[in-house]
Amino acid sequence: MAVLGRLEGGPEDLRDQIVPIVPPGDEIKMPYRGGYEHYKVTTRHEDTEKGRVTVFSWWERTEIAE
């Protein structure tokens, strides 16, 4: 079973999405519109329709190097 996390903050299109955390860890790097949105794990958890998930808070955006 995949580990899931809920995204908090960042671009409006990504907010509150529940995503698989692969590999499980302390950060998520989401490709988004020519760059990456970075989220860090929090100590909070939430019960959702997909079960209990860890909340990841937006940290920063980086651009894809060309």
C-alpha positions in Angstrom: 0.0 0.0 0.0 1.3 3.4 -1.0 2.1 6.1 1.6 0.0 9.1 1.0 0.4 12.8 1.9 -1.8 15.9 1.6 -0.2 19.0 0.1 -0.7 22.3 2.0 0.1 25.6 0.5 1.9 26.3 -2.8 0.1 26.8 -6.1 -3.7 26.8 -6.0 -3.8 23.8 -8.5 -1.8 21.6 -6.1 -3.3 22.7 -2.7 -5.1 20.0 -0.8 -4.2 17.2 -3.3 -3.6 13.8 -1.8 -0.5 12.3 -3.5 1.6 9.1 -3.1 4.9 9.7 -1.4 7.5 7.8 -3.4 9.9 7.1 -1.9 8.5 7.8 1.6 10.5 10.5 3.3 10.7 14.1 4.6 10.2 15.9 1.3 8.1 15.9 -1.8 9.4 17.4 -5.1 6.4 17.9 -7.5 7.0 18.8 -11.2 4.8 21.8 -12.0 4.8 24.3 -14.9 8.4 24.2 -15.8 9.8 23.8 -12.3 9.3 21.9 -9.1 7.3 22.7 -6.0 8.9 21.5 -2.8 7.0 20.3 0.3 8.3 19.3 3.7 6.8 16.9 6.1 5.0 18.3 9.1 4.1 16.5 12.4 0.4 16.7 11.5 -1.8 14.0 10.2 -5.4 14.1 8.8 -8.1 11.6 8.3 -9.4 11.7 4.7 -11.5 9.6 2.4 -8.3 7.8 1.5 -7.3 7.1 5.1 -4.9 8.8 7.5 -2.4 10.9 5.6 0.6 13.0 6.6 0.5 16.8 5.9 3.3 18.2 3.8 3.7 22.0 3.8 4.9 24.0 0.8 8.5 25.2 1.2 9.8 26.6 -2.1 9.8 26.5 -5.9 12.8 25.8 -8.1 13.1 26.1 -11.8 14.2 23.2 -14.1 17.8 23.7 -15.3 18.2 23.6 -19.0 
